[in-house]
Amino acid sequence: MDPSSAMKYNRVAQALGRSARDLCEVAEDGDLYGNAIAIVAIHAAIAHSDALTIAFGGFKSTEGDHLRAGDALLAALGSRADPGKIKLLRSIISEKDTVSCQGVYYTVEDAQAVVGRLMEFADWADAMYQQRP
């Protein structure tokens, strides 16, 4: 992929992350938005990963298993990869099926925890994106 296309993925990551944060701010404890907020946060993490793999490696993970995004990010960043942040990405993405496909109910508090982890990953991803070639 053309590394300049990373900009589109970064824009999506920013928009999804902002949406997840905003939804957390307006949601109240008894609201039924937990799963929706969490899935938006998870997709923001995936988009951040895609932006970085495209910017640094000229490719993105295209497999149906989003858990492979961590492997793709490691391959693209090489020695620049932070193992702790790759682990964090994997922990966020590992919740995707639980949130959307297994009938597990996420409370707003559960979703806020996912968004908190997203924000930690996104801060690092944003800093890495600024260092792109």
ABEGO torsion letter per residue (X at the ends): XBAAAAAAAAAAAAAAAAAAAAAAAABBAABAAAAAAAAAAAAAAAAAAAAAAAAAAGBBBABABAAAAAAAAAAAAEAABBAAAAAAAAAAAAAAAAAAAAGBBBBAAAAAAAAAAAAAAAAAAAAAAAABX
